[in-house]
Amino acid sequence: MRFDYTPKGVCSRRISFDIDNGIISNVKFEGGCNGNLKAVSKLVDGKEAREIAELLCGNQCGIKGTSCADQLAKAIFSALEAEKKTE
């Protein structure tokens, strides 16, 4: 299932990824710190979504109170809920 998320309070404008049977892949960030977000995308590819979300949840960028990684965690939690509803 392809999932799109609009992050709040960060530089990236959109996060999209595939989630199938709890595994995350093909993570793409639109906007934000290009090099860092490409690295995050590579690091999480093929990993268990809940584990990734729990690891990244609460990560902050400066004084924003959130970060692109934290927003990815929120997106993953939302996607897991949506995936559960389709079962």
C-alpha positions as CSV (number, residue, x, y, z in Angstrom):
1,M,0.0,0.0,0.0
2,R,1.4,3.4,-1.0
3,F,1.0,6.0,1.8
4,D,1.4,9.8,1.5
5,Y,1.7,12.1,4.5
6,T,1.9,15.9,4.8
7,P,4.3,16.7,7.6
8,K,3.8,19.6,10.0
9,G,6.5,21.9,11.5
10,V,9.4,20.8,9.3
11,C,11.0,21.7,6.0
12,S,9.9,18.7,4.0
13,R,6.5,19.1,2.3
14,R,5.5,15.5,1.8
15,I,6.6,12.0,2.8
16,S,5.5,9.0,0.8
17,F,6.4,5.3,1.2
18,D,5.1,1.8,0.7
19,I,4.1,-0.4,3.6
20,D,3.3,-4.0,3.1
21,N,2.8,-6.5,6.0
22,G,4.4,-4.1,8.4
23,I,7.5,-3.6,6.2
24,I,8.4,-0.1,5.0
25,S,10.1,0.6,1.6
26,N,10.5,3.3,-1.1
27,V,10.6,6.2,1.3
28,K,10.6,9.6,-0.4
29,F,10.8,13.0,1.1
30,E,9.8,16.1,-0.9
31,G,11.8,19.1,0.3
32,G,13.9,19.2,3.5
33,C,17.6,18.4,3.9
34,N,18.2,16.4,0.8
35,G,21.3,14.4,1.8
36,N,20.1,13.6,5.3
37,L,16.7,12.5,4.1
38,K,18.1,10.3,1.4
39,A,20.2,8.6,4.1
40,V,17.2,8.1,6.3
41,S,15.3,6.6,3.4
42,K,18.1,4.1,2.7
43,L,18.5,3.2,6.4
44,V,14.8,2.3,6.9
45,D,14.2,0.5,3.6
46,G,13.1,-3.1,4.1
47,K,12.8,-2.7,7.9
48,E,9.9,-3.4,10.2
49,A,7.8,-0.3,10.2
50,R,6.8,-0.2,13.9
51,E,10.4,-0.6,15.0
52,I,11.5,2.3,12.8
53,A,8.6,4.5,14.0
54,E,9.4,3.8,17.7
55,L,13.1,4.5,17.1
56,L,12.5,7.8,15.3
57,C,9.6,9.1,17.3
58,G,10.5,12.2,19.3
59,N,13.6,13.1,17.4
60,Q,13.9,16.9,17.2
61,C,15.5,19.3,14.8
62,G,16.6,22.4,16.6
63,I,13.8,24.2,18.5
64,K,11.1,22.9,16.2
65,G,9.8,20.3,18.6
66,T,9.8,17.8,15.7
67,S,11.9,16.7,12.8
68,C,11.5,15.0,9.4
69,A,12.4,11.8,11.1
70,D,9.8,12.4,13.8
71,Q,7.2,13.2,11.1
72,L,8.2,10.0,9.3
73,A,7.4,8.1,12.6
74,K,4.0,9.8,12.8
75,A,3.4,8.9,9.1
76,I,4.3,5.3,9.8
77,F,2.0,5.0,12.8
78,S,-0.8,6.5,10.7
79,A,-0.1,4.0,7.9
80,L,0.0,1.1,10.3
81,E,-3.5,2.1,11.5
82,A,-4.8,2.4,7.9
83,E,-3.2,-1.0,7.0
84,K,-4.9,-2.6,10.0
85,K,-8.3,-1.3,8.8
86,T,-7.9,-2.9,5.4
87,E,-7.3,-6.3,6.8
